[in-house]
Amino acid sequence: MDTLETSKSLDKELYSRQLYVLGLPAMRRIQGAKVLLSGLQGLGAEVAKNLVLMGVGSLTLHDPHPTCWSDLAAQFLLSEQDLGRSRAEASQKLLAELNGAVQVSVYTGDITEDLLLDFQVVVLTASRLEEQLRVGTLCHEHGVCFLVADTRGLVGQLFCDFGKNFTVQDPTEAEPLMATIQHISQGSPGILTLREEADAHHFHTGDWVTFSGIEGMVELNGCDPRPLHVREDGTLEIGDTTAFSRYLRGGAVTEVKRAKTVSHEPLDTALLQPRVVAQSPQEVHRARCLHQSFRSLHKFQQLHGRPPKPWDPVDAEIVVDLAQAMGPLKGTEGEPLEEQLDESLVRTVALSSAGGLSPMAAVLGAVAAQEVLKAISGKFMPLDQWLYFDALDCLPEDGDPFPNPEDCAPRRCRYDGQTAVFGADFQEKLSHQHYLLVGAGAVGCELLKGFALMGLGAGGSGGVTVADMDHVELSNLSRQFLFRSQDIHRQKAEVAAEATRRLNADLQVTPLNLQLDPTTEHIFGDDFFSGVDGVAAAVDTFEARDYVAARCTHFLKPLLEAGTTGTRGSAGVFIPHVTENYKAPSDAASEDAPDPVCTVRYIPATTEHTVQWAKGEFDDLFCESAKTINSHPHALSSPEGLVKSQKQPLLQTMRGVLTERPQTWRDCVLWALGHWQLRFHYGITQLLRTYPPDKVQEDGTPFWSGPKQCPQPLEFDASQDTHLLYVLAAANLYAQMHRLPGSQDQTALRGLLNLLPLPDPQNLDRIFASELELDSPSGCKQLHEDLKTWSKGPSLEPLTFEKDNDSNFHVDFVVAAASLRAQNYAIPVASHAETKRIVGRIIPAVVTTTAAVAGLVGLELYKVVGGPRPRHAFRHSYLHLAENYFSRWVPKAPDIQKFHHLKWTCWDRLEVPAGQPERTLESLLAHIQELQGLRVTMLLHGSAQLYSAGWSEEKQARHLSRRVTELVKKEPGQRVLVLELGYEGEEYDTNFPRLHYKL
């Protein structure tokens, strides 16, 4: 069972978002793995697509069965032209095009014992139970990881057998915990106090940790992992420190992840005593009933040579009888359970089991692919051992008629797999829907694929409009199925639309290279939304989600939204008057908010602070300074204009830039060395003169205490890699800004630095003093004169930060600067990858999570299109693939607000219908009072105040006599004016329903 022999290098830019989730060691193992996938219906295609995009070494496809009409509802690699061809052979070409680094081949023979020995992982989908047992036994005997995945209509199962002793190298997705140390006592046990009290809540008794960067008690630095005990007061016991040196300052404590071993039973044993993944006893019982349902479906197939017919009551009763004949449900110990088989559940599964649905294939295919990666890489805990997932809530409610067999019979069309579950009438309804998709990124592409397979908008009056203003980048290709390398730099919306039409030529897809925000409301306005049945949001910020949700609330349109971070994903559904509207998480508002400037500049306390500071250094030194210098004399015609036009920190940085114009590489190195000394040595000593280590505040507490760590100046040492990297990066960036050639020769640079003297302290003192005195007339005048002198030479080249280019020294500078800043303040140092993630605001992402949440959105889409449903029919979803956590729950009802006799929710509004004579403001207010019995005291349109009871009588009279459209600017095509109301006796900020004045 050898891994794939390969010399190919890993494309870190292509897999950049994925590397933040899996890490480089796991990616190396994935790149060298060999996987056999048998079964290329919709579920198998999803597994294959995910594995190829994520860069598995080789994938061998096995499925000799001919393509049939029912495959096309979920199998996106096949088309009408492939009918009659082997599924595996027809799928191979498109799969291979997804990732040139993956070997995709087809095997046409039988699955034999000798064949299995050539693979690390074997996956069976859409297979008979007899084949599963035979292959599963062989894999268990030979140590080959084995998976079975299957979907039947709206239910799915997944089984994993990784052997008796499978080692999980890294059980969790989270980065190892790291916290800054405040103090460590000598004793038995030694007591560790963290600088930030909140950090103590993240550690748990039994965690293992090691230490770094400690001054004084150096025996702990790099020590073997030690177990922790968390005390009630939040301090940590770390074992005996009696014999160690006295603790002085600084240092970090870091969690050490430890490998775990799991043991799996072979399929023949696990089939009779299933261990199921579930979150509650009720879910366990439902999963075991689904387990029996699948066993009875296999038995039906064995007896009759075919699966049950769609919605055939006779076949369904046979399946129920077969399930009952299997005896009581059994747990992992083989004991009978008190709960009896849920016959109604088994019957419903049997009735709807004949179809193949794209959303179900997407969800189960994503989870199955993630388990394959766990088997290959040892990254994250595998399933233990059965997972059952069902979306039977997509079917009609109890009491409503189920589809009839005639309506669900095959019609030899691409939607046969879907009509087998929902019927032809529902398929017709789907085809006439018109949806707006906001975002053509990773989730957006998966949603478009699902829309094409489902036939959403594939009829005469239907369609999908996709809005996205971004361009395709290389990093998109590892998780976005619709893009190829030749599409890089093209508009995402256009590429996605073209690719979607290739999946289903009947789908009407309209791309708009636009962003949905206030600047495009004249396009996405009343006329546009009047023709939309619903909105799907696939955007990557809470701000964008909030805006899209607000538009849906305004136009009373259903909203389906999804998002991911690493292996975590969520999907939500928001229905007017039925569910609550979308609300961003309570901590989302501060998620992207920058930390206070003074904290970042002078008293950083976290790794994020040091990275923010370093990015600010880059922008000021190499971008904003150059722009400002280039703008002279127009924007900076006087010293006073200079002060008014720029922020003080930038002026200070510019003073350090404007020493003298460099002519050679050596000049650039001298400047970089001087700036190193200014920032990491001299600047710190100056700060300590103002705030010495023993400074005490007025209340008697030390100034440097708690999160404020007293800094220490660094001494430059060219032999230290971080010191050298800073000078190398800074000198090259300075050279680029001055249009001079740079150098990447680190050996030559180290030799040059050993020859150069450190900058004259008096020169640094002059620069630093100028920084402190730039608000004085003399200091500002001197800087202004320097600018005038510099403006006579060639213009500078402003450098715009690029996070995805590792060869231009941009990221190198920030990494080195942040590391040195962290050393100044004894803060844990961020790795290169972590720095790049923070500074680039990169969201870790993998295609498995993306595909899963898109599938969950598709399931809710069935319900939305199906017609009016009660709230309990809908589901919000959350999953965490790394930790095998899957949750679906009923959305909350909209909050009801009350005022006197009025009751309303976020979906309600007051309306003045169209078709009436245009009202004056006075008649409008009278109309509201007549209808609601309330007197309006405040009327606004956006930020414009149209009326206030507090105005003078003259001003009131002047406004009340005017027509509403005279007071409000009307946009072209606008059909409704939205007015905000305030009522007598209430403050203006009360959230009353808004008034919709129809034009």
N, C-alpha and C positions, 0 to 999 in steps of 0.2 A: 504494500500500500504506500507507494512512493508519491511524494508531491511532484508537481510538474516541474521539470527541469527548465529553467528559464533564465535568460540573461537580460531580459528587458528591464529597463528602469521604470520606476514609478513616477508618473506624471503628477507632481504635487499640486500643480495649478488645477488640473482637471478634477482631482479628488479633494480639493482644498476643504470644502464644506464637510465632506465625509470624514476627512482625517481628524477633524475636531471631535468627532463622535467616537471613532474606532481607534485612533492612534496609529502611529507608523508600524509598530511590531505586528499588530493585527492585520493591517493592510498588506504587509509583506506576506503573511501566511495566506491571506485570501488570494493574493496574486499568484501564488504557487499551487493552488488547490485544483483538484479534478472532481467534477460532479457529474453524476448520471441522473438525468431527469426522464422518467417514463410517463407519457400521457401529455398530449399537447392540445387539450381542449382549453376553454377559457382560463381555468385555474392554472393549468400547466404553463400557458403563455405568460401569465402574470409572474409566476415564479421565475421563469426563464428571463423575462425582461428585467426584473429587479436584479438578478444575479449578474447579468451581462453589464448592466449600467454600473454596478458596484465593483466590477473589475475582477470577478473570479477568473482563475487561470484558464481553465478549459471547461466547457459545458458540452456534454454529449446528449443529444436528443434521441428519444426512442418513442415512436408511435407509428406503426405501420398502417393504422386504420385510415380509411379515406375520409376526406373532408365532406361534411354534410351540411344541409341548410341550418340545422339547429346549432351548429358550432358558431355561426357568425354573430350571434347575439352577444357573445362574450369573448371570442377569440379575435383580437385585433390584428394578428399577424396574417390572417387569412382573408380572402375575398371570394366573390362569386366565381372568379376565374380559377380558383383552386379546387372547386368541387370535384370530387373523385380522386384527387391527388392525396398521397400520404401526408398526414398532418405535419409530421416531423420534417419531411423534405420541403414542404411548402413554407414552413416557418423559418427555415435555417437562414435564408438570405437576409431577410429583414432583421433578424436577431444579430447576425454578424455585422451589419451596418451600424448598429448602436455603439459598438466599441471595438475598434480595430485591434486592441491589445488582448482581446479574449478570443480563444480558439473555440469556435462553435462548429461541431460536427454532428453527423447523423449516423446512428447505428440501426441496422435493419434486421438483425437476427433476433433470436430468442435471448432472454436474460438468463445467462448461465452462471454457475459458481465461479468459473474462471474469469468471466467478464467482471463480476463484482469486485474481485480482488484488485482491480486496477483503479478503483475510486476510493476517495475518502468519505464521500457522502452519496447516498442513493435516495432519490425521491420518487415515490409512486403517486400519481394522481389518476382519478377516474379508472381505478383498477378493481378487479374482482377480489373478493376476500381470500379466495384460494391462492391467488398470486401474491397477495400481501403476506400471507402466512409463510409461504415458501421462501420468498425473497427475504422477509424479515428474519427468519430462522438462520439463513445463511449469513446475513450481515452480522447478526449478533454473535455467531460462532467465530467470525473472522475479524471482529473489531471494526467493522465498517458502520459509520453512523447511518441510521435509517429513519426515513420519514414517510408517513402516509398522509395525504391531504385529499379532501373530497368536499364537493358542494352538491347538494340536492335541493334545487329550488332556493328556498330562503333559509336553509340550514347548512352548516358546514362543520367539518371535523378536522382535527390535526392531531397526529400521533408522532411522538419522538422517542427513539431508542438510541441513546449514545453509548450504550454498553454499561458494564458493571462498575467500572472505575474510570469515569470521565473527569478530567481535571479542568476546572474553570480557572483560568489564569487571572482574570479580572472580573469579579462578579457584578460590579455596579458601573453605571454610566458616569456617575459624579466624579469629578476630579478629587484626588486626595485632599482632605481638609488641611488647611494651613492657617495658622494664626500667629500673631505677634506676641512675644512674651513680655510681660511687665516685670515679673520677679520670680525667682526660684529660691526656696529656702533650703538650707542644709539640715538634714535630719532623716529619720526613718519613720514614715516615708517623707521624701521631699515634696513640698507643696508648690505647685506651679500656678501663678496668677497670670491671666491673659490681659493684654492691654485693653481689648474691647470685651466687656462683660458678655455681650450678646454671643460672642464666638463660643463661649463655654456650652451653650445649649446645643451646638452642633456635634459635640463629642459625646460619646456614650461609654459607660463602664464596659470594659472588655476590648475597646479599641486599642490598637497597637500603634505606637508613634516613635518617631526619631526626631533629632534636633539638628539645627544648623545656625551658624552665625552668632553663637553665644560668646560674649566676652567675659572672662573670669572662669566660669564653670565649664571650661573647654572640654572636659572629659565626656560631656554629653554630645558634643558635635560629632555627627556621623556614627553614633553608637548603634549597637544592635537594637532592633525594635523592642520597646518596653510597653507593657500593658498599662492602661490608664484605669483609674477609679475616679469617677466624678462625685465630688462631695456636694452636700446640700447647699452650701454657699456659692457653688459655681466654680470653686477652685479644683485643681486636678492633682491627684496623688500619682507620682511617677516612679515610685520605688525608692530605694535607699540612696541618698546623696550625701551621707555623712562624711565619707572620705574624699569628696570632691572639693575643688577649689571654691572659694566664695564667689557667688554670682555678682557680676558687675553691671552689665547692661546688655540690651538687645537680644537678638536671636528669634528663631521661629520654631514652632512645634508642627510637625507634619505627620498626618496619618499615613500608615503603611498598609496598603491593601495586601491581603493574604489570599492565596489560592484556596479553592474549595473543591471537594470531590463529590460527585453525584453518582448515584447508582440507578440504572434503569432496568426494568424487566423487559424480556422479549415480548413480541406482539401476542403470541399464543397465551402467555400468562396474563398480560395486561388486558387482553380482550375480555377475560372472565372476571378480573378484579381491577376495574379501572380506577386509576388515580386521576382526578379531573381538576383542572384549574378553575376555581370559582371563588367568589368573594363572600358568599353567605350560604347557610344551610339550604335555603330555598333554591339558590343557583346550583348547588351540588345536586339536589334532587332532580332539577330540570335537566342538568347535563347528563345524568345517568339515564333518564327517560329518553333523551336524544340518542344516547349510546345504544340503547335497546332498539330504537327506531332504525338506526343505520344497520344494525345486525339483522333486523327483520327485512329490511330492503334488500340486503345481500341474499338472504334466504329466498325471498320472492324471486329474485333474478335467477338463482340457481334452479328453482323448481319450474319456472315458467319460461326461462330463456329470454326474458325481456324485463325491463323495468315496469312499474305500474303506469297505466295510462293517465294522462292529465285529468284530474278531477273526476276520476271514475270511482263511484262509491263502492262498487263491488270489489275492485282491486284494493281499495283502501281498507275494507273490512278484513280482507285476507291478511294484509300486513299487520293489522291490530291483533288478529288471532295468533299470528306467528310470534309476535312480541310477547303475548301472554303465555304462550307455550314455553318460552325460555325460562320461566320461573321468576322468583322474586329478584328484585334488584340487589346486587351485592356490592359491598364496599371493598376497600383495599385488603381487609383481613378475611374477606370471604363470608362475612356474617350477613344474614338477611337484614334488610332495613325495614323499619316500621312503615315507611311510605310505600304505597302501592304504585304500580305503573299508571301514569296519566294517559288513559286511553284516548281522550280527546286530543291531547298533544300528538300522540303517535298517528292518529287519524289525519290530522291536519298536515303533518309532515308528509304522509303518504299521498294525500290528494294533490299537493303542490310540488312533489319531488321530481317531476319529469323535466322541469325546465333548467336552463343554465343562464344565470344572470350576471351581467358585468359587474355591478357593485359587490356582489358576494364574492366573485372571483378576485376582485381587487383587494378586499379585506383579508380573505384567507391566504391569497397569494403573497401578500405583504408579510404576514406573520410567518408563513412557511419559509419564505426567503430569509427572513431574519434568523430563524432557527438554523437554517443551513449555514449562515455566517457564524453563528455561535459554535456550531460543530467544527467548522474549519479553524476558527481563530482562537477559541477558548475565551472569547470576550462576551461577557454577560451570562447570567444563569439561564440554562435551557428550561423549556417547559417540563412539568412533572405530572404526567406524561401526555394526557389527553386534554385537548382544548375543544370545547363545543361553542359555537356561535350561531345564534339564530336571530332573524329579523322577521319572524312571523307576524309582528305587529304591522307589517306593511299590507297584510291581507285585510279584507273588509272586517268591520267591527262585528261582534256577536250580534246576531239578529239581522244583519244585512246579508243579502244573498251572495253566496260564493259564485265564482265564474262557473258556467256550465261546460260540459265536455265538448259540445259542438263549437263553442266560441274559442276554445283553447286547442282545438285540433290543428295539426300541422298544415301549413298553406304553401310550403315550398318557397319561403321567403326568408330574408336575413334575420327577421325578428321571431322566428319560430320558437327559439329557446325562451324568449320573454313572454310570448303570448301563451305558452304552455302554463305559465303561472298566473298571468293577469288577464288574459283574453284579448281578442282582436279589437273590441270596442275601446278598451283602455289604450291599446297601441295607437289607435287613430287619434285619441285625445292627446297623447304625448306628441304626436307629429305636428299638431297645430299650436303648440306652445311657443312663445317667444321669450327668451331669457337674455338677460344682460350678465355677462361674466366680467367681473372687474379683476384684472390681473391674469397675465399669461405666463407666470413663472412656473415653479415646480408643481404646486397644487393646481394651478390653472390648467396646465397641460394635461394632467391626469383627469381633471374634470371634463375637459374637451373630449378626451378619448372616451370617457364614459357617456357623454352626451351623444357622440356619434354612434356608439354601439347600441344605446337605448333607443335611438331614433328621435331624440328630443329636437323639435324644430325641423324635422325632415319632411313635413308636409307643405302644401301650397301656401298656407298663411303663417307658417311657423318660421322660426329661425333663432340664431344665437348671435348676439353682438358681443365681441370681445374687445375690451379697452385696456391698453397698456402702452405706455410711452417709452419703455426701456428697450435696450438692444440685447441681442444674444451675446453672452460671453462664454469663454471656454469652460469656466467652472459650472455653467448651467448643464453641460452635456452629461454629467454623471448622475443626474436625477430628473431630467426633463425629456421624456420619451419622444416628443415631437420634433426636437431640434437635432441637427447634424453639424459636423465641423464646418461644412461649406456655408452654414447660416450665420456664422459668427459675424457680428457687427450689423446684422440686419435687424429690422424692427421685430420684436417678439410677436406682436399681435398679427402681423402679416404672415410670418413664418408658421405660426400656430394655426392660423386659418387655412393656409394652403395644405398643411399636413393633415388637418382634420377632414378636409374634403376628400383627401385620398383614402381615408378610412371609410367614409360613407359619402358617396357623390351626391346623395339626395339632401344632405344637410346644408342648410342655408347659413353660412358663417360670414359675418361682416366684421372686418377688423377696423378698429379706430386707434390710431397712434396717439392716444390722449390719456390723460390722467383724470380720474373722477375727483374733482376738488372744486372749491368755489370759483376758480377761474374758468371752468368749463360748464357752468350752470346754464349758459345760453345755448349750449348744445344738448346737454343732458337735462332738459327742462320739461315743462308740462307736455309738449307735443311728443317728446321721446318717451317719457314714462307712461303716457296714456296707451302706448302700444306694447308695453312690457307686462308679461304675466308674473315674473319673479326675477330675483337677483341672486347671483352666486358671487360671494366675495372670497378672493384668494389673494389677499394683500398681506404684507409682512410687518406692518406697524399698527399699534393700537389707535394711533391718530387717524390713519386711513380707514380702519374698521369703524371707528366712531362716526366718521363722515358718511360712509356708505350706509351705515345703519340709520343715521338721521334722515337721509334721503328716502330710504324705504319707509320709515315711519311717516314722513311727510306725504308720500304718494300712496301709502297703504299697500305696499307690495311685500310679499313673503321674502324673507332673507335667509339664505343658506350660507354659512360661513365656516371656514376651516383654517387651521394654522398648525405649525409644527415647530419644535425646537429639539434637535437631535432625535432621540427615539420616543419623545413625547409628542402627542398630537391630540387635537380636539376638533370636534365638529358640532355645530349648533344650528338650530332651526328656530326661526322667529316668525310667527304668524299673526297678522293683524287681528286684534280683538280676541285672540285665543291664548297666546303666550305672552310673557314679558317681552319687552324689546331688548336689543343687545346692549349690554353694559360692559365696558372694559373692566378688567380686574381692579380691585381697589388700590393695588400698588403699581398699576400701570402708569399713572400720571407722573410718578417720580422715577420710573425705570430709566428713561433716557435723559432725565434732567442732569445738567452738569453740577458737579460739586462746587461749593463757594470758591471764588477765585483766591481768596486769602488762604484758605485751607490748602489748596493745590500748590500755591506758590511758596508758602512759608512753613506750614505745619502739616504736611501730608501724613496720613495715618494708615493708608491701605495701598496695596499694589496698584489698584485702579487709579489712585491719586498720582502715583509716580508716572504711570503711562499717560494720563491726561496732561501732566506737566511736560513730558517729553514731546508729545504731539504739538503742544502749544509752542515749545521751543522751535520745532521744525517750521511751523507756519510763520512765526515772527521773523526768524533768522533768514529763511530762504524763499519766502513767498511775499508776505506783506511788506517787509522792508524794501524789497526790490520794486514792488508796485508803487510804494510811496516815493521812493527815490526817482523812479521813472516819471512820476506825475509832475515833478517840478519843471517849470515855474508856475504852471496854471493853478494847481490846487494849493500850492505852498508859496504864494507870492509874498508872504510876510511871516515873521516869527509868530505873530498872533494867530494868523491863519493856520500855521502848523499845529499849534496847541489845540485849536478848536477842531481840527480835522482828524486828529488821531488820538487813540487811547494812550494813556501814560505808559503802560507796560511796553507797548510797541515802540514808543519814543526811546525808552530806556534801551531796548534791544538794538535799535538802529544806531545808538551811540557806540555800541560795541562793534557794529558792522563797519562803521565809517572811520576806520583807522587810516589806512591808506590803500589805494587800489592795488591788488596783487598783479604781478607780472609773470610769475613762474609757479610751478607746483610747490617749490620750497616756501614761497610766500603764503600759499594756502595752508600748508602744514603749520607754519608759524602761527597763523591766525587761529587754526583749530586748537593748537596746543594752548594758546592764550585763553581761548574761550573755555577749554577744559578747566584751566586753573581758576578762571573767574567764577565758573558755576559750581565747581565741586570742592574747591579749597577756599579761595579768597572770599567768595560770597558767603560761605558758611561762617568763616571767622568774623566777618562783618556783622552777620546776624547775631552771633554769640556775644559781640561787644554790646549790642543793644539789649539782648535778652540772655544774660549769662546763665550757665547751668544752675547756679544757686539762686536765681531770681525768685523772689516771693511776691505774690500778689497782695492787694490791699486786705483781702480777707484772711491772710496768713497762710494760704495754700501755695505750694510750689508752682511756679508758672509752667515748668516742664513736668507735667504729671498726667495721668490718665492716658487719653489717646494722643496727647502732644508729647512726642518723643524728642528728647534733646538731640540735635544733630551733631555729627562729628565731621570735621574736614578730612578729605582724602589726600593722600600724597601721591603724586603722579609716578607711575612705574610702567615703563614701556614693555616690561616683560609680562605684565598682566593682560590677558586677552581682551577684557572689556575696555580697559584704558586705550589699548591700541585700536580696537574697533571703533571707538568714538572718534578718535583723531582721523582715522582712515575715512570714515563716513563723512564727518564734518568737512574735512579738507576737500573731498571729492564734490560734495554738494556746493561748497563755496566756489570751487573751480567751475562747476557747471553754471552757477549763477553769473559768473564773470566771463563765461564763454571761453574757458581755458581747458586744456587737456588735463585729465586726472591720472590716477594710477591705482592699480589693484595689487601691487607688489608689497605684501605685508612684510617680507623679510627686509626689503630695501627701506621701507618706512621705519621699521624698528631700528635699523642701523642709523638712519638719519636722526631719529629722536634721541638716540644715545649721544649724538654729537651736539645737538642743539641745547643751549642753556634754557632753563625755565624762564618765562617772561619776567621782566623787571617788575617787582612789586609796586614801584612808583607809577608805572604806566597803568597797571591794573587799578591802583588807587585813584588815578585820574579818571579812568573810565567809570569806575564805580561811583565816585563822587559826582560825576556828571549825571549818572542815572538818578542819584538822589536829589539833584538840584535842577532837574529839567523844568520844574514849575517856576523857576526864578527867571527873570528877564535875561540875565547874562547867560545862563545855561541854555535857554531856548535859542538865544541869538547865535551862540556858538554852533549849535546843531544846524541852525538854518544856514549859516555860512558854509558849513561842511557840505550840506546838500547842494548849495549853489556850485561849489567846486566840483563835486561829483557829477553834476548834471552836464558838465561840459564834455565828459567822456562818453564812451559807448553805453547804451542802455543795458540794464541788467536783465537777466532771464529769470522771471519768477518761477519757482518750482511748485507745481501743484501735487500734493501728496497722492501717491499711488500705492494702494495696499496690496495689489496682486502682482507686482513686479519685484522680484527678489534680487534683481541685478543692478538696480539704479541707486542703491544705498539709502533709499527713503526709509524702509523698514529697519535697516541696520542702524541708522542713526537713532531712531526712536527706541529700539531695543537697548542699545548701549546707554543712551541718556537715561532711560527709565531705570536700568540696572544700577547705574552709578548714583542716581538720586535715591534709590532704595537703600544702597549701602550707606549713604550719608545719614539716613534716618533709621537704620536697623530695621527695615521693612522687608518682608519676603520678596525675593526677586522673581519677576514673571519670566517664564520661558519665552523663546522666540515666537512659538506658535500662540501662546496665550497673549503676548503683547500684540501680535498681529490681529488676533480676534477682537481684543478690546478696542484698539485704535481704529480698526476698520468696521466696527459695529457688525461683525460677521455673525450670522445666525447659523450654528451648526445644523447640518441637515443630511438626511439619508433618504433615498428613494422609497425605502420600505414604509417609513412613517407617512410620507407624502401620499403614496398609493392607498394606504389604509384609510386615511381621513377622507380622501376623495371618494372611496367606496362608501364610507359612512354617510357622506353628503348625498350620494346617489340613492341610498335607501330612503332617506327622508324626502327626496324629490318625488319618489313614487307616491308618497302619502299626500304631498302638497298638490300634485297634479290630479290625484284621484278624486279630489273634491272635498267638501266640508267634512272635517273630522274633529272629534273632541280632543281636548288638550292631552288626555292620557294616551292618545295614539302616537304622539310624537316623542322623539328621544334626542337629548343631548348626549354626546359621547366623549369619553376621554380614554386614552390608552397610553401605556408606557411599555414599549416592546422590550426594553432591557430588563425590566423587572416583572414581566408577564402580568401586568395589571390592565384589566379591561373593565370599563364601567359604562353603563348606559342608564339614563334616568329621565323621568318625565320633566319637561320644563315647568317653571313656575308660571302661575297666572299673572297677568298684568296687575300692578298695584292700583288700587282704587283710591282716588283722592276725593275729598268731600269739602264742600263749602256751602253752608246753608242747605238749600234743597238740591243743590247740584251734586252729581256724582260723575266722575270721569276717570279714564285711564290715559296712558300716553298715546293711545290710538285714536282717541276721540278729538273732535274739533267742533266749533260752532261754524255754521255755514250760512252764507247769504247767496241764494241760488242765482244763476245766470238767467238772462231773458227778461229781467225787470228793468224799468227805467233806472238810469244811473243815479245813485244816491249822493246827496250832499253828506258831509261829515255829520251834520246835525241829525238828518233822517236816519243815518246808519246807527248812531248811538241810540236813537229812539226805538229803532227796530230791535236792537239787542235787549233794551230794557223791557220792551213789550213781550219778547219771547222768553227771557230768562228771569224777569222780575228783579234785575240787578242794575245798579247804576254804574256805568263805566267812569272811572276817574283818571285813567291813563290809557293812551292808545299809541302804540309804536309800530313802525315798520323797519325791522332791522335795528340800526342804531339811531334812526331818525324819529324824533318825537312829533307825532301828528296832533296830539291834543293832551292837555292836562287841566284838571279841575283847579289847579293852583295858579293858572295864568290870570292875567288881568281880564276884566270884562271886555275891554276893547280887543285884546288879542284873541280871546275866545270867539267873539263875534266874527272877527276877520277869518278865522279858520273854519268855523262851523258852517258858514255859508258857501264854502268851496266844495266842488265835487271831489270825491275820493281820488280819482285818477289825476287830478291837478296837483295833489299833494305828494303823490308817489310816482317815482319814475318807473314806467312800464317797459320791460324788455320785449324785443320782438318775439312773437310766438307765445308770450306768457298768457296763461289762461286764468291764473289765480293769484291774488294778492294775499299774503299771509301777514296778519296783524296780531300783535301781542296786546293783551288787555290787562288792566288793573281795575279792581273794584273798590268801591267806597269802603273805607274802614280797614283796608288791607294794604300791606306794603307791596311795592311794585314787584319785588322778586318772587311773589307767590306764583307757582307754576299753574296758572289757569289754562284751560284749553284754548288753543289759538283760534282766531277767526279767519276762515277762508272765504274771501270775497271773490266770487267767481265773475270773471269778465265776459 
